[in-house]
Amino acid sequence: MSCAHLQWQMGMSKDKTTIFLFWSLIFILLIIGSPAYGQIVQKGDVAWKANVQEPAFLIGSGPRIRIDAGHGNWHTESGRFKAFSLLASSDGFQVSSHDGLITEEALALTDILVIANAAGRKLDLEATQFQWVNPIEAAFNRQETALLRKWVEDGGSLLLIADHAPFAGAMDSLAAAFDLVFLNGYAMNVVNNNSVLRIGSVNGSIPDHPIFEGRNAGEKVTSLMAFGGQAFRATRSVDPLLVIPEQWQVALPTNSEAKLEDVALVPARGLLQGAAFQIGSGRVAVFGEAAMFTAQTVKRGDGSTLKVGMNNPEAGQNQQFTLNVLHWLADLLNN
């Protein structure tokens, strides 16, 4: 999630006024309460430490991971994805940042490319008045998109993460190149009034996939927590990893100042927040939420601090899930 970890505890009522106030609060928090408005301050959790018991590779000898920082990314190797970088490095991967456009030369030096919340160059995420309006300009140009598709077909591995609006909108053309449809909105549970997706020990079943099984019994993931985000669908065969529950909906504002009466709500039944698949000789893992792969702190206007991601006490297995995703992309897990 690119904003604060938001979990609403308000009771839902059939009274129209209550429903109006409920949805108004949601959009105030999601849109007006974004980090760029100064209502909250979100940053990487510098106190978080990686804990890798059995590294997959000797330190510094594993596959080369490059984390994109050349497309207005909200999550970068030295910023809000620092915990991801530290975790991967502790597992033996060689981690570095990629600046600039996607080129054949850059991809030749990359085994696993990580793209997390690319917003494009025209969306100033640190601006005092962060605003966006649909349609959002693509974060990647046509040449980059074509290069990425061919690189994966030829054996490259891609971890593609696009959070809620506007990131899903900025990355939808890249997603389309991989037969994915990103919904540029907010996935949310309108029954329990929250945007936190839990599967496993709390609710929802764990998919039968090597990413959840790991390399051995000690790496098996039995619960997982995601912190809001978008929902997407695939127009190709994929292995579902995170399935949006049937009672959820997706709110689709058309701009950062959308009013309640202008926002469409669509059923989320059958949509995904995580999937994995192969294209040619390569692999793709795609997710509609970013915070679950890192560790962040969110300081709210009242002075309180939230832990969002692997550092959250209820997300104890998110670290292992992140490692398992990387191991699958590195072809260490049977598919």
Secondary structure as UniProt FT lines:
FT   HELIX           16..27
FT   HELIX           28..32
FT   HELIX           35..37
FT   STRAND          41..44
FT   TURN            46..47
FT   TURN            59..60
FT   STRAND          64..68
FT   TURN            77..81
FT   HELIX           82..90
FT   TURN            91..92
FT   STRAND          94..98
FT   HELIX           104..108
FT   STRAND          112..116
FT   TURN            121..122
FT   TURN            125..126
FT   TURN            128..129
FT   HELIX           142..153
FT   TURN            154..155
FT   STRAND          157..161
FT   TURN            164..166
FT   HELIX           167..170
FT   HELIX           172..177
FT   TURN            178..179
FT   STRAND          180..182
FT   STRAND          186..189
FT   TURN            190..193
FT   STRAND          196..199
FT   HELIX           210..213
FT   HELIX           217..219
FT   STRAND          224..227
FT   STRAND          232..234
FT   STRAND          239..243
FT   TURN            246..247
FT   STRAND          248..252
FT   TURN            256..257
FT   HELIX           260..262
FT   STRAND          264..267
FT   TURN            269..270
FT   STRAND          272..279
FT   TURN            280..281
FT   STRAND          282..287
FT   HELIX           291..293
FT   STRAND          295..299
FT   TURN            301..302
FT   STRAND          305..309
FT   TURN            310..311
FT   TURN            313..314
FT   TURN            316..317
FT   HELIX           318..329
FT   TURN            330..331
//
